[in-house]
Amino acid sequence: MNATMGERRDDDHHGTESVDERISVRLVEALAAVWSKIREHHPGVPGVVLLAAPSPRRELNVLGHFAALCWSARQKKGNHFHEVVVVAEHLDREVEAIVGTLIHEAAHALNFERHVFDCSRSQYHNRQFKEAAEELGLTVEQVLHYGFAKTRLTEKTIATYAIEIANLNDALVHRRKPVVIANPAPPKDGNDENTGDRDADNDKSTSRHLKAICACDPPFIIRVSCRTLRETRIICAQCGEEFGI
């Protein structure tokens, strides 16, 4: 089964447009240029280790995060750096929204440097966050359970970052978002090979759909269109692996 799934991925690879390995470098450089512009206008915002990274544990309810002092310089013992991550699956948004995420995290970074507590462990954003976010050029709305967490760029801020927005738009790539199958239908008798003529009839009626399996033993089986399988990662919630043909 693994060899079959690997072959499918190889086939997909051959069908993609050729890219060079600096595509990620250009992306991070464009994101970093936005952060540099933020610091130019707001010198209190610190430098950070800036990453575009997949969402941990496939949780897609977070757009980005700020983590204080979690990186260390190998050659300069005692030097620690903050981390800012933009979630790679959400880089398919409007570019202004991505810049808004960076400025949102910059507000957290600014408050940390000022020794201001602005967000609880449960991600409740308080009024101190609201004040910093507005100072950096965001409009802020209050949402249930998360406080002043909803932010977006003002028209003035969009104009301020116009060059960086255009350059980021040219560099953008995003990671495909997985579709998690929480309760896939179990295979008949542990093996759909024994479904007889009815399955053969289904194959004829769903000729545009492929049979995909996960890594469970026995595997769960779904039928999905070629386009969906090509453009979306479908994850089995039981084994955590991607469905493949």
C-alpha positions as CSV (number, residue, x, y, z in Angstrom):
1,M,0.0,0.0,0.0
2,N,2.8,2.5,0.9
3,A,4.5,1.9,-2.4
4,T,1.2,2.6,-4.2
5,M,0.7,5.8,-2.3
6,G,4.3,6.8,-3.0
7,E,3.7,6.2,-6.7
8,R,0.7,8.5,-6.7
9,R,2.7,11.2,-5.1
10,D,5.5,10.8,-7.7
11,D,3.0,11.0,-10.4
12,D,1.6,14.2,-8.9
13,H,5.1,15.6,-8.7
14,H,5.8,15.0,-12.4
15,G,2.5,16.9,-13.2
16,T,3.4,20.0,-11.3
17,E,5.0,23.2,-12.7
18,S,8.8,23.2,-12.3
19,V,10.0,25.4,-9.4
20,D,13.4,25.9,-7.9
21,E,14.3,25.4,-4.2
22,R,14.5,29.1,-3.5
23,I,10.7,29.5,-3.6
24,S,10.7,29.2,0.2
25,V,13.5,31.7,0.5
26,R,11.6,34.3,-1.6
27,L,8.5,33.7,0.5
28,V,10.4,34.3,3.8
29,E,12.2,37.3,2.4
30,A,8.9,38.9,1.4
31,L,7.5,38.2,4.9
32,A,10.6,39.5,6.5
33,A,10.4,42.7,4.4
34,V,7.0,43.3,5.9
35,W,8.4,42.8,9.4
36,S,11.3,45.2,8.7
37,K,8.7,47.8,7.5
38,I,6.8,47.4,10.8
39,R,10.0,48.0,12.7
40,E,10.9,51.0,10.6
41,H,7.6,52.7,11.6
42,H,7.5,51.3,15.1
43,P,11.1,50.9,16.5
44,G,9.9,49.3,19.7
45,V,9.0,46.2,17.8
46,P,11.8,43.7,18.2
47,G,13.6,41.6,15.5
48,V,12.4,38.0,15.4
49,V,13.0,34.6,13.9
50,L,10.3,34.6,11.2
51,L,8.9,31.4,9.8
52,A,6.2,30.1,7.5
53,A,5.3,26.8,9.1
54,P,2.6,24.1,8.8
55,S,0.0,24.1,11.5
56,P,0.9,21.8,14.4
57,R,-1.3,18.8,14.8
58,R,-3.3,19.9,11.7
59,E,-5.2,22.5,13.8
60,L,-6.2,25.3,11.4
61,N,-8.0,27.6,13.8
62,V,-4.8,29.7,14.3
63,L,-3.4,32.1,11.7
64,G,-0.1,32.8,13.4
65,H,1.7,33.1,16.7
66,F,4.3,35.0,18.7
67,A,6.5,33.0,21.1
68,A,9.0,34.9,23.3
69,L,12.6,34.0,23.6
70,C,12.4,30.5,22.3
71,W,15.4,30.6,19.9
72,S,19.1,30.8,21.0
73,A,22.1,31.9,19.1
74,R,24.7,29.1,18.9
75,Q,27.7,31.3,18.7
76,K,26.4,33.9,21.2
77,K,25.5,32.1,24.3
78,G,22.9,33.9,26.3
79,N,21.3,35.6,23.3
80,H,17.7,34.6,22.8
81,F,15.3,35.6,20.1
82,H,11.5,35.7,19.7
83,E,9.6,33.6,17.2
84,V,6.8,34.7,14.9
85,V,5.1,32.0,12.7
86,V,2.6,32.5,10.0
87,V,0.7,29.3,9.4
88,A,1.5,28.0,6.0
89,E,-2.0,26.6,5.3
90,H,-3.4,30.1,5.7
91,L,-1.1,31.7,3.2
92,D,-3.9,31.3,0.6
93,R,-5.7,34.3,2.1
94,E,-5.8,37.8,0.7
95,V,-2.3,39.3,1.0
96,E,-3.6,42.2,3.1
97,A,-4.9,39.7,5.6
98,I,-1.5,38.0,5.8
99,V,0.2,41.4,6.5
100,G,-2.5,41.9,9.1
101,T,-1.5,38.7,10.8
102,L,2.2,39.9,10.9
103,I,1.2,43.2,12.4
104,H,-1.1,41.4,14.9
105,E,1.9,39.3,16.1
106,A,4.0,42.5,16.1
107,A,1.6,44.0,18.6
108,H,2.2,41.0,20.9
109,A,6.0,41.4,20.4
110,L,5.8,45.1,21.2
111,N,3.9,44.4,24.4
112,F,6.3,41.8,25.5
113,E,9.2,44.2,25.1
114,R,7.2,46.7,27.2
115,H,6.5,44.1,29.8
116,V,2.8,44.4,29.2
117,F,0.6,41.3,29.6
118,D,-1.9,41.3,26.7
119,C,-3.1,37.7,26.2
120,S,-4.1,34.8,28.4
121,R,-3.2,31.1,27.9
122,S,-6.7,30.7,26.6
123,Q,-5.9,33.3,23.9
124,Y,-8.1,36.0,25.4
125,H,-6.8,39.3,24.0
126,N,-7.2,42.1,26.5
127,R,-7.4,45.9,26.2
128,Q,-3.6,46.2,26.3
129,F,-3.4,44.2,23.1
130,K,-6.1,46.4,21.6
131,E,-4.1,49.5,22.3
132,A,-0.9,48.1,20.8
133,A,-2.7,46.8,17.7
134,E,-4.3,50.1,17.1
135,E,-1.0,51.9,17.6
136,L,0.5,49.6,14.8
137,G,-2.3,50.4,12.4
138,L,-5.0,47.8,12.9
139,T,-8.7,48.0,13.6
140,V,-9.8,45.8,16.4
141,E,-13.0,44.0,17.1
142,Q,-14.1,42.1,20.2
143,V,-15.1,38.4,19.7
144,L,-16.7,36.0,22.1
145,H,-14.2,34.1,24.3
146,Y,-11.2,35.7,22.6
147,G,-11.5,39.3,23.6
148,F,-10.0,41.9,21.2
149,A,-8.6,39.3,18.9
150,K,-10.1,40.1,15.5
151,T,-7.9,42.6,13.7
152,R,-7.5,43.9,10.1
153,L,-5.6,46.6,8.3
154,T,-6.9,50.1,8.1
155,E,-6.9,51.8,4.6
156,K,-4.0,54.0,5.8
157,T,-2.0,50.9,6.8
158,I,-2.7,49.3,3.5
159,A,-1.3,52.3,1.7
160,T,1.8,52.4,4.1
161,Y,2.7,48.8,3.2
162,A,1.7,48.9,-0.5
163,I,5.1,48.0,-1.8
164,E,5.6,45.1,0.7
165,I,2.0,43.9,-0.1
166,A,2.8,43.8,-3.8
167,N,6.1,42.0,-3.3
168,L,4.5,39.4,-0.9
169,N,1.7,38.8,-3.4
170,D,4.3,37.8,-6.0
171,A,6.1,35.5,-3.6
172,L,3.1,33.7,-2.0
173,V,2.8,30.0,-2.0
174,H,0.7,28.1,0.6
175,R,0.5,24.6,2.0
176,R,-2.6,22.6,1.1
177,K,-5.2,22.3,3.8
178,P,-6.1,18.8,4.9
179,V,-9.7,17.5,4.9
180,V,-10.0,15.3,8.0
181,I,-12.4,12.3,7.6
182,A,-13.6,11.9,11.2
183,N,-15.6,8.7,10.7
184,P,-14.8,7.0,7.4
185,A,-17.1,4.2,6.4
186,P,-15.5,0.9,7.4
187,P,-14.6,-1.6,4.6
188,K,-17.0,-4.5,4.1
189,D,-15.6,-7.6,5.8
190,G,-12.3,-5.8,6.2
191,N,-11.8,-5.9,2.4
192,D,-13.8,-4.3,-0.4
193,E,-12.5,-6.8,-2.9
194,N,-15.5,-9.1,-2.0
195,T,-18.3,-6.7,-3.0
196,G,-19.0,-8.5,-6.2
197,D,-20.9,-7.0,-9.2
198,R,-22.4,-4.2,-7.2
199,D,-18.9,-2.7,-6.7
200,A,-18.2,-3.1,-10.4
201,D,-21.4,-1.3,-11.2
202,N,-20.4,1.5,-8.8
203,D,-17.1,1.8,-10.6
204,K,-18.9,2.4,-13.9
205,S,-21.3,4.9,-12.4
206,T,-18.5,6.8,-10.6
207,S,-15.9,6.5,-13.3
208,R,-14.6,10.0,-12.4
209,H,-14.0,9.0,-8.8
210,L,-11.1,7.1,-7.4
211,K,-11.0,4.6,-4.6
212,A,-8.6,5.9,-1.9
213,I,-7.4,4.1,1.2
214,C,-5.7,5.1,4.5
215,A,-3.0,3.3,6.5
216,C,-5.3,1.5,8.9
217,D,-5.3,-2.3,9.0
218,P,-7.7,-3.0,7.5
219,P,-7.8,0.3,5.7
220,F,-10.8,2.6,5.5
221,I,-12.0,3.3,2.0
222,I,-13.4,6.4,0.5
223,R,-14.3,7.4,-3.1
224,V,-13.2,10.9,-4.2
225,S,-12.9,12.8,-7.4
226,C,-9.5,13.0,-9.1
227,R,-9.5,16.8,-8.7
228,T,-10.2,16.6,-4.9
229,L,-7.4,14.0,-4.4
230,R,-5.0,16.1,-6.5
231,E,-5.7,19.4,-4.8
232,T,-6.6,18.4,-1.2
233,R,-5.0,16.3,1.5
234,I,-7.6,14.0,3.0
235,I,-6.6,12.8,6.4
236,C,-7.9,9.7,8.3
237,A,-8.7,10.7,11.9
238,Q,-8.2,7.1,13.0
239,C,-4.6,6.6,11.8
240,G,-3.6,10.2,11.1
241,E,-2.3,9.3,7.6
242,E,-3.3,10.7,4.2
243,F,-5.7,8.8,2.0
244,G,-4.1,7.7,-1.3
245,I,-4.8,5.4,-4.2
